[in-house]
């Protein structure tokens, strides 16, 4: 019955232009399914005339669900002034990886609940927080399977040595650095040029 309900989901996708490049948010009336960061241009390569926040570029046909609208509102706030995003409600999630008591779901929900803006956590510490101190590699796997990056902040998980560690399979390491810098050094918002490369 549960699988049948998921297969009947009518997903819509909204494309956003952000300082990271194009972002695609997909979801249905029950919640957000996925967020995909399409790396078209590195943040350091964006011209000063680029977008200073996050704006809708291409809506899907028809009305979007309140959950997708809530996600867009949260992303706009995050890119404009990260601290204001913390005061907004997150959209509901509707992805199988975020339901149930599987380790991946537990790790991602622990990360969302416990690691706030401007904070980081090591893979090892996150494994401990999720109830399995020996599952450091599994935590890395959970980060790779995170269907909603930015909302569930896998960019805040770093190695015990203090290095940022891989992001998006190693292809988005520069984005991870940018996000961490944006959260720590953007108290007034609209300071895209201050990010690390």
matplotlib code that plots the C-alpha trace (Angstrom):
import matplotlib.pyplot as plt

x = [0.0, 2.8, 4.7, 1.5, 1.0, 4.6, 4.2, 1.1, 3.1, 2.9, 6.3, 7.0, 10.3, 11.3, 14.6, 16.4, 19.4, 21.7, 25.3, 26.1, 24.6, 21.3, 19.4, 16.5, 13.9, 11.5, 8.6, 4.9, 2.0, 3.4, 6.9, 10.2, 11.8, 15.1, 17.4, 20.0, 22.8, 23.8, 27.4, 27.4, 29.8, 31.9, 31.0, 34.4, 33.8, 30.5, 30.5, 29.5, 26.3, 25.1, 22.2, 22.7, 20.1, 18.1, 15.2, 12.8, 14.0, 11.6, 8.5, 6.9, 3.5, 0.6, 0.5, 3.3, 2.6, 2.9, 5.9, 7.8, 6.9, 8.2, 11.4, 11.9, 11.3, 13.8, 16.5, 16.0, 16.4, 19.5, 21.3, 20.3, 21.0, 21.7, 20.7, 17.1, 16.7, 16.9, 13.8, 11.7, 9.9, 11.5, 9.3, 8.1, 10.3, 8.9, 11.8, 12.1, 15.7, 14.3, 11.6, 11.7, 14.5, 17.2, 20.7, 20.8, 17.5, 18.7, 22.0, 20.4, 17.7, 20.4, 22.4, 19.4, 18.4, 21.7, 24.2, 23.1, 24.2, 27.8, 28.7, 30.4, 30.6, 33.1, 31.9, 33.0, 31.1, 28.0, 28.2, 28.3, 25.3, 23.3, 24.0, 26.7, 30.2, 31.8, 29.8, 32.0, 32.1, 28.3, 27.9, 29.9, 27.5, 24.5, 26.0, 26.4, 22.7, 21.3, 18.4, 18.0, 21.4, 21.3, 18.1, 19.8, 23.3, 25.7, 28.2, 28.7, 30.2, 34.0, 36.8, 38.3, 41.5, 39.5, 39.7, 36.3, 36.2, 34.5, 31.2, 29.0, 31.4, 34.4, 33.1, 31.6, 34.4, 34.6, 30.8, 31.3, 34.0, 31.7, 28.8, 30.8, 32.3, 28.8, 27.5, 30.4, 31.3, 28.1, 26.5, 25.1, 24.1, 24.9, 28.6, 29.1, 32.6, 33.9, 33.6, 36.5, 37.4]
y = [0.0, 2.4, 1.7, 2.2, 5.7, 6.6, 5.4, 7.6, 10.7, 13.5, 15.2, 18.6, 20.3, 23.9, 25.2, 27.9, 30.0, 30.4, 31.4, 27.7, 27.4, 25.9, 24.0, 21.6, 20.9, 18.1, 17.2, 16.4, 17.5, 15.4, 17.0, 17.5, 14.4, 15.7, 18.7, 18.6, 21.1, 21.2, 22.5, 24.8, 27.4, 27.5, 30.3, 32.0, 32.2, 33.9, 37.5, 40.3, 40.7, 37.2, 36.5, 37.8, 35.4, 32.5, 33.1, 30.9, 30.4, 27.8, 26.6, 23.3, 23.5, 24.0, 24.9, 23.9, 22.3, 24.3, 22.2, 23.1, 26.7, 26.4, 24.9, 27.8, 30.3, 28.6, 28.4, 32.1, 33.1, 30.8, 32.3, 35.9, 35.7, 32.2, 33.1, 34.0, 30.6, 29.1, 30.9, 29.5, 26.1, 23.4, 21.7, 18.2, 15.5, 12.7, 10.5, 6.9, 7.4, 9.8, 7.5, 4.7, 3.8, 2.7, 4.0, 6.4, 8.0, 8.1, 9.8, 12.4, 13.3, 13.5, 15.9, 18.0, 18.2, 18.6, 20.4, 24.0, 26.9, 27.8, 24.4, 21.4, 17.8, 15.0, 11.8, 9.9, 12.2, 12.0, 8.2, 8.4, 10.8, 8.4, 5.6, 3.6, 4.8, 2.2, 3.3, 6.1, 4.7, 4.3, 7.9, 8.8, 6.7, 8.4, 11.8, 10.6, 9.4, 12.6, 13.4, 17.0, 18.7, 22.2, 21.4, 18.5, 20.1, 17.3, 20.1, 20.6, 17.1, 17.2, 14.8, 14.4, 16.1, 19.3, 19.0, 19.6, 16.2, 15.3, 16.8, 15.4, 12.6, 14.9, 17.0, 19.6, 20.2, 23.9, 24.2, 22.7, 25.3, 28.1, 26.9, 26.7, 30.1, 31.5, 30.3, 31.5, 34.8, 36.2, 38.1, 40.8, 38.7, 39.4, 38.8, 36.2, 37.3, 36.5, 32.7, 30.3, 28.8]
z = [0.0, 0.9, -2.3, -4.3, -2.7, -3.6, -7.2, -7.5, -6.5, -9.2, -8.9, -10.2, -10.6, -10.1, -11.3, -9.4, -10.2, -7.2, -6.4, -6.7, -10.2, -11.2, -8.5, -9.3, -6.6, -7.2, -5.0, -4.8, -2.6, 0.2, 0.3, -1.3, -3.0, -4.2, -4.5, -7.3, -7.6, -11.2, -11.3, -14.3, -13.1, -9.9, -7.5, -7.9, -11.7, -11.5, -12.6, -10.3, -12.4, -11.4, -9.1, -5.6, -4.2, -5.4, -7.8, -9.7, -13.3, -14.7, -12.9, -13.8, -15.5, -13.2, -9.6, -7.3, -3.9, -0.7, 0.3, -2.9, -2.3, 1.3, 0.0, -2.5, 0.2, 2.5, -0.2, -1.1, 2.5, 2.9, 0.0, 0.9, 4.6, 6.0, 9.6, 8.6, 7.0, 10.5, 11.5, 8.6, 8.7, 6.5, 4.0, 4.5, 3.0, 0.8, -0.1, 1.0, 2.3, 4.9, 6.3, 8.7, 11.1, 8.6, 9.5, 6.6, 7.7, 11.3, 10.4, 8.1, 10.7, 13.4, 11.2, 10.5, 14.2, 15.9, 13.6, 13.3, 11.0, 11.4, 13.0, 11.7, 12.9, 12.0, 10.4, 13.5, 15.9, 13.7, 13.8, 17.6, 17.7, 15.5, 17.9, 16.1, 16.8, 14.5, 11.5, 10.2, 6.7, 6.7, 7.7, 4.6, 2.5, 4.1, 3.1, -0.5, -0.5, 1.0, -1.4, -0.1, 0.3, 1.7, 3.6, 5.3, 5.6, 4.6, 3.7, 7.5, 7.9, 7.8, 8.5, 12.0, 10.8, 10.1, 6.3, 4.6, 3.0, -0.3, -1.5, -4.3, -4.8, -4.9, -7.8, -5.6, -3.0, -4.0, -3.4, 0.1, 0.9, -0.4, 1.7, 4.9, 4.2, 3.4, 6.7, 8.8, 7.1, 5.7, 8.6, 6.4, 3.4, -0.2, 0.1, -2.6, -3.5, 0.0, -0.5, -0.7, -4.1]

ax = plt.figure().add_subplot(projection="3d")
ax.plot(x, y, z, "-o")
ax.set_aspect("equal")
plt.show()
